[in-house]
């Protein structure tokens, strides 16, 4: 099964295994480029993933941010990036905190959830995932 990058699906993005956890693609770190559907395959060797560059398939605009995912994730999304950032700040059980903050079912595993594919099924999931991420974030 291919892995997926989404903030909208991102094509032409560089995905690398950040083996030394410095957030920078260094010589010797495994890397690949996402295909036209935002899919990629990489052997991260248990390292976290970082995504940079590429273009949003839906808008055609360049993706100018970066996304992160913890080892074992099958998607790299703004939500996986949030989990990585919270974990780095010492938040205990960051995924449960994200699930609670966004009103997700506690059993939801956002490290394997493709939020865009989730919008095609209709019902409450469609409504839930179509709400822009930024509008759901709050400052504490």
C-alpha positions as CSV (number, residue, x, y, z in Angstrom):
1,X,0.0,0.0,0.0
2,X,1.5,3.4,-0.9
3,X,1.9,6.1,1.7
4,X,0.2,9.4,1.1
5,X,1.0,13.1,1.6
6,X,-2.0,15.4,2.0
7,X,-2.7,19.0,2.8
8,X,-4.7,18.6,-0.3
9,X,-2.8,15.8,-2.0
10,X,0.7,17.1,-2.8
11,X,2.5,16.1,-6.0
12,X,6.2,16.4,-6.7
13,X,7.0,16.8,-3.0
14,X,10.3,15.6,-1.5
15,X,9.8,13.1,1.3
16,X,12.7,12.1,3.4
17,X,13.4,9.9,6.4
18,X,14.9,12.3,9.0
19,X,17.3,9.8,10.5
20,X,19.0,12.4,12.7
21,X,15.8,14.3,13.7
22,X,17.2,17.7,12.6
23,X,14.4,18.6,10.1
24,X,16.9,19.0,7.3
25,X,17.4,16.6,4.4
26,X,21.0,15.5,4.9
27,X,23.2,13.4,2.6
28,X,22.5,9.7,3.0
29,X,19.0,10.1,4.3
30,X,16.5,8.0,2.3
31,X,14.3,10.2,0.2
32,X,11.7,10.0,-2.6
33,X,9.3,12.2,-4.5
34,X,5.5,12.0,-4.4
35,X,3.7,10.9,-7.6
36,X,0.8,12.7,-9.3
37,X,-1.6,11.4,-6.7
38,X,0.5,12.3,-3.7
39,X,1.6,8.7,-3.1
40,X,5.1,7.6,-2.3
41,X,7.1,4.6,-1.1
42,X,10.1,4.9,1.2
43,X,11.9,2.7,3.7
44,X,12.3,5.1,6.6
45,X,14.2,2.7,8.7
46,X,12.0,3.7,11.6
47,X,12.9,7.4,11.2
48,X,10.3,10.2,11.2
49,X,9.2,11.5,7.8
50,X,9.5,15.1,6.6
51,X,7.8,16.5,3.4
52,X,8.8,19.7,1.6
53,X,8.0,21.3,-1.7
54,X,5.7,20.0,-4.4
55,X,2.3,21.4,-5.5
56,X,-1.2,21.0,-4.2
57,X,-3.1,18.9,-6.7
58,X,-6.4,20.6,-6.0
59,X,-5.2,24.2,-6.5
60,X,-2.0,23.8,-8.6
61,X,-0.3,26.1,-6.1
62,X,3.2,25.4,-4.7
63,X,3.3,23.8,-1.3
64,X,5.5,26.1,0.7
65,X,5.3,24.5,4.1
66,X,6.6,21.3,5.6
67,X,4.8,18.3,7.0
68,X,6.0,15.7,9.5
69,X,4.9,12.3,10.6
70,X,6.1,10.0,13.3
71,X,7.6,6.6,12.4
72,X,5.0,4.1,11.4
73,X,2.6,6.7,10.0
74,X,1.0,5.8,6.6
75,X,0.0,9.4,5.9
76,X,1.8,12.8,6.3
77,X,-0.8,15.5,7.0
78,X,-1.2,18.7,9.0
79,X,-2.6,16.5,11.8
80,X,0.4,14.2,11.9
81,X,2.6,17.3,11.9
82,X,0.6,18.6,14.9
83,X,1.2,15.3,16.7
84,X,4.9,15.5,16.0
85,X,5.1,19.1,17.3
86,X,3.1,18.4,20.4
87,X,5.3,15.4,21.2
88,X,8.4,17.5,20.7
89,X,7.0,19.9,23.3
90,X,6.6,17.1,25.8
91,X,2.8,16.7,25.5
92,X,1.9,13.3,26.9
93,X,-0.2,11.1,24.5
94,X,-0.3,13.8,21.8
95,X,-2.6,11.8,19.5
96,X,-5.3,11.5,22.2
97,X,-5.0,15.2,22.8
98,X,-5.4,16.0,19.1
99,X,-8.4,13.6,18.9
100,X,-10.1,15.4,21.8
101,X,-9.3,18.9,20.5
102,X,-10.8,18.1,17.1
103,X,-13.7,16.1,18.4
104,X,-12.6,12.9,16.8
105,X,-13.6,9.5,18.1
106,X,-10.9,8.5,20.7
107,X,-10.2,5.3,18.6
108,X,-9.2,7.4,15.5
109,X,-5.6,6.9,14.5
110,X,-4.7,10.1,12.5
111,X,-1.3,8.6,11.6
112,X,-3.2,6.2,9.2
113,X,-6.2,8.3,8.3
114,X,-6.4,9.9,4.9
115,X,-8.6,12.9,5.5
116,X,-9.3,13.6,1.9
117,X,-10.4,10.1,1.1
118,X,-12.7,10.5,4.2
119,X,-14.5,13.3,2.5
120,X,-15.8,11.2,-0.4
121,X,-18.0,8.9,1.8
122,X,-20.5,11.6,2.7
123,X,-22.3,11.7,6.0
124,X,-20.8,13.2,9.1
125,X,-17.2,12.3,8.2
126,X,-17.5,14.5,5.1
127,X,-18.8,17.4,7.1
128,X,-16.1,16.9,9.7
129,X,-13.1,16.7,7.4
130,X,-14.3,19.5,5.1
131,X,-14.0,22.1,7.9
132,X,-10.7,23.9,7.3
133,X,-8.0,22.8,9.8
134,X,-7.0,26.4,10.6
135,X,-10.6,27.3,11.6
136,X,-10.6,24.4,14.1
137,X,-7.3,25.4,15.8
138,X,-7.4,27.5,19.0
139,X,-4.7,29.2,21.0
140,X,-4.5,28.4,24.7
